[in-house]
Amino acid sequence: MTITSSKTLATWICFIALPLGLTLSAILPHTQLSHGQGIGIGGNGLGTILTPKETTIFAEIVDSPDKRSKGLMFRQSMASDRGMLFLFPEAGNFSFWMKNTLIPLDILWLDESGTILHLESNVPICTRKDDECQKYQSPHKSSQVLELNAGMAEKLGLAVGSQLKVDLPPMSFPY
């Protein structure tokens, strides 16, 4: 088939994209995550996480293997209202280490609904040059991991069992 005009092309895109979008939403895993509810708008790529005490954390979304392998490496600091949210295509036992991470962190493992399953507080930086930095892992399978500045989990009253409301920016999907 030959498409002869931009209007015809736009019509065909609508006929193809709408059913494809509906199909993807039907087959993607359903979670408590919401997408683009007005926070994270403007293309800044930040999701928001609302704590039980209604504090908002703005989180960079890490949703690819390349982004996951880099994480917060080589960063000198992170604002107190910021974090990094790692999304995984399916639940698993994900380990994290602090190699080349220059700021101490709290690491929170979450299930698909945003419930904290495990928490490592005040994880120190690792100054080793080899690959022998300590690894941190939850005993429970998780589908999301949130990194915050060290001490923030306690300051925000977060603990195992706390429920976080995760709002992803447009175009971020939990697979």
JOFEN-V789675 format. One record per residue. N is the residue number from 1. RES is the residue in one small letter. PHI is phi in degrees with one decimal (NA if undefined). Layout:
BEGIN
((N:RES:PHI) (N:RES:PHI))
END
This chain:
BEGIN
((1:m:NA) (2:t:-110.5) (3:i:-97.8) (4:t:-100.6) (5:s:-142.2) (6:s:-66.9) (7:k:-65.5) (8:t:-64.0) (9:l:-61.0) (10:a:-62.7) (11:t:-62.9) (12:w:-64.9) (13:i:-61.7) (14:c:-61.3) (15:f:-66.7) (16:i:-88.4) (17:a:-69.5) (18:l:-61.9) (19:p:-62.4) (20:l:-62.7) (21:g:-61.4) (22:l:-65.4) (23:t:-64.6) (24:l:-61.9) (25:s:-66.9) (26:a:-77.5) (27:i:-99.3) (28:l:-71.3) (29:p:-61.6) (30:h:-88.9) (31:t:-135.5) (32:q:-81.4) (33:l:-71.2) (34:s:-113.3) (35:h:-120.3) (36:g:64.1) (37:q:-83.3) (38:g:98.9) (39:i:-105.0) (40:g:93.0) (41:i:-75.2) (42:g:101.0) (43:g:73.8) (44:n:-78.9) (45:g:72.2) (46:l:-94.9) (47:g:-92.8) (48:t:-123.3) (49:i:-127.4) (50:l:-101.3) (51:t:-83.3) (52:p:-57.5) (53:k:-90.2) (54:e:65.2) (55:t:-89.2) (56:t:-100.1) (57:i:-111.7) (58:f:-94.9) (59:a:-119.7) (60:e:-69.1) (61:i:-94.6) (62:v:-116.7) (63:d:-130.2) (64:s:-139.3) (65:p:-57.4) (66:d:-63.7) (67:k:-64.7) (68:r:-64.6) (69:s:-70.1) (70:k:-89.0) (71:g:51.3) (72:l:-97.1) (73:m:-55.1) (74:f:69.6) (75:r:-80.6) (76:q:-82.5) (77:s:-162.1) (78:m:-147.2) (79:a:-58.5) (80:s:-66.1) (81:d:-98.4) (82:r:-115.2) (83:g:-159.4) (84:m:-130.7) (85:l:-109.7) (86:f:-92.5) (87:l:-108.2) (88:f:-121.2) (89:p:-65.1) (90:e:-154.3) (91:a:-63.9) (92:g:-163.5) (93:n:-97.0) (94:f:-95.4) (95:s:-106.0) (96:f:-128.4) (97:w:-136.8) (98:m:-106.9) (99:k:-57.0) (100:n:60.9) (101:t:-95.6) (102:l:-97.2) (103:i:-124.3) (104:p:-66.1) (105:l:-134.1) (106:d:-102.6) (107:i:-119.3) (108:l:-120.4) (109:w:-94.6) (110:l:-121.9) (111:d:-85.9) (112:e:-65.6) (113:s:-93.7) (114:g:93.1) (115:t:-78.9) (116:i:-73.9) (117:l:-96.1) (118:h:-156.1) (119:l:-143.1) (120:e:-112.5) (121:s:-96.7) (122:n:50.4) (123:v:-71.2) (124:p:-77.3) (125:i:-67.3) (126:c:-118.4) (127:t:-98.7) (128:r:-65.1) (129:k:-94.6) (130:d:-91.4) (131:d:-98.8) (132:e:-102.3) (133:c:-64.6) (134:q:-61.4) (135:k:-104.4) (136:y:-118.1) (137:q:-148.0) (138:s:-81.9) (139:p:-75.6) (140:h:-113.1) (141:k:-67.9) (142:s:-132.0) (143:s:-120.0) (144:q:-144.8) (145:v:-134.9) (146:l:-113.3) (147:e:-107.2) (148:l:-127.4) (149:n:-57.1) (150:a:-55.4) (151:g:91.3) (152:m:-69.6) (153:a:-59.5) (154:e:-65.3) (155:k:-59.5) (156:l:-89.1) (157:g:72.5) (158:l:-89.1) (159:a:-151.9) (160:v:-56.4) (161:g:98.1) (162:s:-62.9) (163:q:-104.7) (164:l:-104.5) (165:k:-100.9) (166:v:-98.5) (167:d:-122.0) (168:l:-85.0) (169:p:-70.8) (170:p:-54.7) (171:m:76.7) (172:s:-105.5) (173:f:-128.9) (174:p:-83.9) (175:y:73.9))
END
